């Protein structure tokens, strides 16, 4: 998995990390039960403060995307079940976020048809590729900046990529 950090973005870094992990879950790059890098390891690989990664993981945990297992680390959670109380909360949050998006689109002069058309396109992109099924995995992260250059390059110059090179090759082979 590749996480791109844009230090020039108005979005805080923890939000950038959160959004990219959610996208990886939605795309099937991360599957339920997959182990994520430790907070310290990911912070080091991305060249950010460990509290930034900790906050991203905590938000993802609170939202139901991750499970934290003490010293064992962070794992991708199973999708919410419809009978679960959290699922109804998630459904309400979805309604609220959609309502806000529709209002913003309308306020900018957009039509209902263009909104629905774009929504259908996005749904097709997200749900069209179910991802790869298989055994649970440990996941490493390759940190890239907004230019696509590796973060903390000086750390990797000794020849150790902490598995990032293998993961990058695997990620790019899945893209093609």
C-alpha positions in Angstrom: 0.0 0.0 0.0 1.3 3.4 -0.8 0.4 6.5 1.3 1.0 9.9 -0.3 1.5 12.8 2.1 1.0 16.2 0.7 2.5 18.6 3.2 1.2 21.6 1.1 -2.4 20.3 1.5 -4.9 22.1 3.7 -6.0 18.7 5.0 -4.1 17.7 8.2 -1.7 14.8 7.7 -3.8 12.5 10.0 -6.8 13.0 7.7 -4.7 12.2 4.6 -3.6 9.0 6.3 -7.2 8.2 7.3 -8.6 8.8 3.9 -6.0 6.7 2.1 -6.5 3.8 4.5 -10.2 3.9 4.0 -9.7 4.0 0.2 -7.4 0.9 0.5 -10.1 -0.9 2.4 -12.7 0.0 -0.1 -10.5 -1.1 -3.0 -9.6 -4.4 -1.4 -5.9 -3.6 -1.0 -6.5 -3.9 2.7 -8.8 -6.7 3.8 -10.5 -7.6 7.2 -7.9 -9.0 9.5 -4.9 -7.5 7.7 -2.3 -6.1 10.1 -1.2 -2.5 9.6 2.3 -1.2 10.4 2.9 -0.1 14.0 2.3 3.5 14.8 6.0 4.1 15.2 7.0 2.2 12.0 4.4 4.1 9.9 5.4 7.4 11.4 9.0 6.7 10.6 8.3 5.5 7.1 6.2 8.6 6.4 8.5 11.0 8.1 5.8 12.3 10.4 5.3 12.6 14.2 4.1 9.3 15.7 1.2 11.2 17.4 -0.1 12.0 13.9 -0.3 8.4 13.0 -1.7 7.5 16.4 -4.5 10.1 15.9 -5.3 8.7 12.4 -5.4 5.1 13.8 -7.6 6.3 16.7 -10.1 8.0 14.4 -10.2 4.9 12.2 -10.8 2.8 15.3 -13.6 5.0 16.5 -15.2 4.9 13.1 -15.1 1.1 13.0 -12.4 0.6 10.3 -9.7 -0.7 12.6 -9.4 -2.8 15.6 -6.6 -2.1 18.1 -5.3 -5.2 19.8 -3.0 -3.8 22.5 0.6 -4.6 21.8 -0.3 -6.7 18.7 -1.2 -3.5 16.8 -3.9 -2.3 14.4 -5.9 -4.6 12.2 -8.6 -4.0 9.6 -12.0 -4.6 11.1 -14.7 -6.8 9.6 -17.4 -4.7 7.8 -20.2 -3.6 9.9 -23.2 -6.0 10.0 -26.7 -4.6 9.3 -28.0 -5.7 12.6 -25.2 -3.9 14.5 -26.0 -0.6 16.3 -22.9 0.9 14.7 -24.3 0.1 11.3 -27.4 2.3 11.9 -25.1 5.1 13.1 -23.0 4.7 10.0 -26.1 4.8 7.9 -27.2 8.1 9.5 -23.7 9.5 9.0 -23.9 8.5 5.3 -27.3 10.3 5.0 -25.9 13.5 6.6 -22.8 13.5 4.5 -24.8 12.9 1.3 -27.2 15.7 2.2 -24.3 18.1 2.7 -22.8 17.1 -0.6 -26.1 17.6 -2.4 -26.6 21.0 -0.8 -23.1 22.1 -1.8 -23.6 20.8 -5.4 -26.9 22.6 -5.7 -25.5 25.9 -4.2 -22.8 25.9 -6.9 -25.5 25.6 -9.6 -25.3 21.9 -10.2 -28.3 19.9 -11.2 -29.7 16.8 -9.6 -28.9 14.8 -12.8 -25.2 15.8 -12.8 -25.0 14.9 -9.1 -26.6 11.5 -9.7 -24.4 10.8 -12.7 -21.2 11.6 -10.9 -22.4 9.5 -7.9 -23.1 6.6 -10.2 -19.7 6.9 -11.7 -18.0 6.9 -8.3 -20.1 4.0 -7.1 -19.1 2.0 -10.2 -15.5 2.7 -9.6 -15.5 1.8 -5.9 -17.8 -1.3 -6.2 -16.6 -2.4 -9.6 -13.3 -3.9 -8.4 -14.0 -6.2 -5.4 -10.3 -6.5 -4.7 -8.3 -9.7 -4.2 -9.5 -12.4 -1.8 -7.1 -14.5 0.2 -5.4 -15.0 3.5 -4.8 -12.4 6.1 -1.6 -10.4 5.6 0.8 -8.1 7.3 0.7 -4.8 5.4 3.6 -2.4 4.9 3.4 1.1 3.7 5.5 3.0 1.3 5.4 6.7 2.0 5.4 9.1 -0.9 5.2 12.8 -1.1 3.0 14.8 -3.4 5.6 14.5 -6.2 5.7 10.7 -5.9 9.1 10.7 -4.2 9.8 8.4 -1.2 9.6 10.1 2.1 12.6 9.7 4.5 14.9 8.6 1.6 17.9 9.0 3.8 16.6 6.2 6.0 16.3 3.8 3.0 19.7 4.6 1.5 21.4 1.8 3.5 19.6 -0.8 1.4 16.8 -1.7 3.8 13.4 -0.7 2.6 11.5 -2.3 5.4 9.6 -4.4 2.9 8.5 -1.2 1.1 10.1 -2.2 -2.2 8.4 -5.5 -2.3 5.1 -3.9 -1.4 5.5 -1.2 -4.1 6.2 -3.9 -6.7 3.2 -5.9 -5.6 1.0 -2.7 -5.6 2.1 -1.7 -9.1 1.6 -5.3 -10.4 -2.0 -5.1 -9.1 -2.6 -1.8 -10.9 -1.7 -3.2 -14.3 
